[in-house]
């Protein structure tokens, strides 16, 4: 794996792991009741999309099993419509998608 991509993968995993750690043991109600938690998680998700922004096509070709466009599209949704963010969707991404993404990213780094 090229060094620039390895750095992207490492940073993605860092943001992802922080988000999962922040939400460990939380319920949806506890999540939305804590504005700092919500803001930290939304920030990390947007940073993930920002990291892949410049390389989304290259990364998609090299690592097709990773949802690059989904990360970038979520970033756009967050950045351009913050007041309209669906917190159920954010919670679902954190609970359902991030653990799977974590395993995929780790697997690709080992290749």
N, C-alpha and C positions, 0 to 999 in steps of 0.2 A: 504494500500500500504506500502510495506517495506520501511524503511527510506532510504536505498541506492538508491532505485528506485525513491523515491520522490525527492531526491537531483538531480538525473539525469534529471528528468522531469523539475525541476526548472531551472537548468542550460541550458537545451535545450530551454526553453521558453525565458530565458534571451538573448541568442545568436540570437534566432529567432526575438524577439521584437526589438533588436538593429538593425538588418538587415532591417526589415520592416521600422523602423523609419528613418534610413539613406536614404532609397529610396522613402520615402513619397514625392509625388509631382514631382518626377523625371520622365523623359522619358528615353527610351533606349539610345537615342543619348546623353543625359545628363549623363547617367550612364557610358557609355564607355569613355566619354570624361574626366571623373574624375578618375584618376588612384588610388588616395587614397580611393575613395569610392569603386571601384572595389576590391581593395586589402582587405579592411575591410570586405566587404561582403563575398568574397571568404574565407577569414580567418574564419569568423563566421560559414560558411557552413562546412568547414573542421573540425572545433572544434566540431560541432554537431555530425559528423560522428565518431570522435575520442571518444566522450563520450559514444557512444553506442557500440563501438568496442568490448569491453570485455564481454558485456552482451547481444549481439544481439540475440542469441538463446533463452536465458531466457526471454528477453523482448518480443520477438515474440510470445512465448507461453502464457505469461501473458496478453499481450495487442496486440492481433492480428490485430487490426484495424489501427495500426501505421506502416508506411513504414520504418521499422528499417533497412532492407537490403538496401533500396534505399539510406538512409542517409549514411550508411557505404560505399556503393559502390561509392557514390559521393565523399566522403573523399578520397578514393583510387585514383579516377580519378584525383582529384585536386593535391594530394601529388605526384603522380608518373608521371604526365604529365602536369605540370603547363603551359608550353608554348603552349600546345595544347588545352587549355580550350576553350570551345565554349561559348562565352559570351551571345549569344542568349539563349542558354540553361540555363545559370545561371540566366539571367533576367527572363526567363519564370518560373523557380523554385521560384524565389523571388515573382513574381507577382501572380502566379497561385497556387503553391503548399504550400508556407509558410502560407498564411492565413488559408487554410484548415487544415494544420498540427497544427497550433496554436489552433484551436477550438477542434481538436481531443485530443491534449495533455491536454488542460484544462478540457475537459470532463472526461478523464481517471483519472485525479487527484481528481476529485470530487466523484469518485466511491468509 
